[in-house]
Amino acid sequence: AERNEVFGFLEDVPALVLAVAASGTKLSAQDGIINLMATPTSKSKVTARTSQMEDMVLLLAQQAKMARKSQDPASENGQGNGFGRDKDKNKDDKNMEDLVNDLKKEISNMQSEVMKAAERANLACQGALDNLTGCPNYDSTAFLPAGFDGNFTPLREAHAACRAALPQKKQDFESCHVTRGSLISQEQALLDSFRDINIFASPDECQVSGSDVLAYLEAMRDHFATKRDTWWETYYKLENVTQKITGWNCSEMEVEYYEQAGSCEQAQLKLEQMACEVHERTSSGCQNMHCVEDRWKRYVEEKDATAAIIEDLKYEYKALKRISCLIEAFTADDIDAKIQDCIDQRHDASSIDSACVENHTNVQQPTVTLPDVCGTGVTSIVHPNNASFATTEYTSKGLQASKCLASCCEVNWYSWSEYHNVYVDKSYYMVDQDTGAAAGYGTMDAALQACEALGNVQCFGVYDPNCDGATEDNPVMLVASPGLDLNEVKESNIGSCIHHMTLGSQTTTTTTVAHNCTWEVGVSRSDQGVSAYKTFTIAQQRFDESFRFSGCATAELTEAEDCVKSGELNGVRVLKNRYGHGVGTGVCCGSVTNKVVTAKRVQCDGFQDEYRKHADKYLTSTKLMRGKSYKSYADAREACLRLGSTCWGISDDKCDTVNFMLVDAKYDITEDKLMDSSQHSCIYEKLKVGADETVVTTTVATTTVATTTVATTTVASTTVTRTNNGKSRG
């Protein structure tokens, strides 16, 4: 901004020099000079610009001399009446004098503006310097929520005390209901007995000979007289039981239990929400603790900019001094002498300075000590969304707790269990009512979401005929509910699988291992030696997958049908992974056999096994996965690929190939966040699939697969829980 302002001053000069044209002075080549000055060069350096201005003024001075000489009556070229020429000369001299005075005033104003610009530049530098002392000092409690001292013990104790009282309250109201139920049963039995007393079992009980009414009444009296004692005995028993029932008011106990359960839920939520806030505030705070670094960087930038401005202003100040001198030559008696004097003069620009810039050598970058928690992470409590949180906080302490409903927890409404080697007949497919065709989906996520939208009353699950995920060419199918019995399904020849949906969470197996890798598998055939005659590219496999030929198929595969038609009634040999999923086929099941000879990963979870090297760069330890280092680059590369999208790359301290650590992807690392390393450390960025970059090529070891025979499991179950946003968690 300062440079642009000074350039603005200089651009005022051509406008002033245009006044030369109006002065009546006739200068040779004047139009060319004016046009040159009125069209300033864009993006010129200050030195080139001011030099150009000096040259222009010098040329104008020289042309002023030529103009004066042409009007001199004593000139050999003088013509016309001398009186008239003297009159014109006086007028021109007066115009020139006025022009020079105007230019000198403007030059003086420009010199003043140069001084002000230097002062403003110095103030900007000084402001950035003063701002270095404004950063706060952090300690380990800096990121705690307001009113919380970091001690989770009171929250834990409040929750534990609430949960400890809950079983007794539940037992009390349940026992109350049992006792009350028993009393009600007794009351009902006594009521039945009481009613039996007041009715005749049959008319024979009251048989009276003859038709004497008195005899009939007398017989009735005798009949009830015999039951009187029984009636009162039963009545008193019934009264006693009824009174006892009114004393067992279980509603109050039940309400008390559920109120206690609600209080426990609140205590649990308070504990988990506080844990969420501590983890999130700490993570965010440690990532943004760059106050000192940012302010020092701003100060250095301001200092460098000010130094550059001061140098430019010094040159401009000197140039304005020379221009002022040359302008005075316009009216000097001896223009040549005055011009030479201007050329010989050396102007002092020491008044154009910046104390802030000159004092920089005495300024030291402030130091800041990061809180310990930025290096260790939160150790007082596990993150509530971590799989081990419930075990650490509840199960290990004998507490029964509900699902985590805190803001940082994922809520699982449905559970998905994957059953392998399952064949589902088409009669079980759900039919689209609009099209009448089977309900198929080109992506697994779309199928799972559709099934969840229908609910487990209508949708049993998703059937994957090849157990290799969904594509538009090979869609997965929705299975209608009810109807399918997993205990009676047929075994699949090609490793088909079904994802069964149930309401609520089940026991889940969580893992951070990459679960979607592409492999290149080379297979041999016994009649052509041990080298691979065919290579399969197999997508959507686990990181630690293994492959083998196991069994023959006579159906479900086009190759199997072709083999049967050719006379090999046993069908085709099937290449399977560890789950028994068919991933390829070999030769027909005859005398020739197949064998897996090589297997290597090409990419995992959208990342290649290739890295781009950033030399002389490093990241703070908070951005690294702590607790594990690797002795070799190959080990670190394999570990990073194994972790899939959770690993951004690899850090090599000092770039000495001795100690490698993985870069945590949760911090959204980008190239511009890498910091300059004075120890020549380096960072290796894991490349995504499709990235067209210069990469560090490494030799990937090829895994030779042993010929161990692995038994095929008929139905293996792996439970996978989906979150409410439709994404799976292994």
Helices and strands as residue ranges (DSSP letters): H 2-17, H 19-22, H 30-38, H 46-70, H 82-130, G 131-134, H 153-197, G 203-206, H 213-225, H 228-247, H 250-287, H 291-328, G 329-331, H 335-344, H 355-358, G 360-362, H 372-376, H 389-393, G 395-397, E 414-420, E 422-423, G 426-428, E 440-441, H 444-454, E 459-464, E 476-480, E 490-491, E 497-503, E 517-525, G 526-528, E 534-541, E 547-553, H 558-565, E 572-577, E 582-588, E 594-604, E 607-615, E 617-618, G 621-623, H 633-642, G 644-646, E 647-652, G 653-655, E 660-664, G 665-667, G 671-673, E 675-676, E 682-688, E 717-722, E 728-729
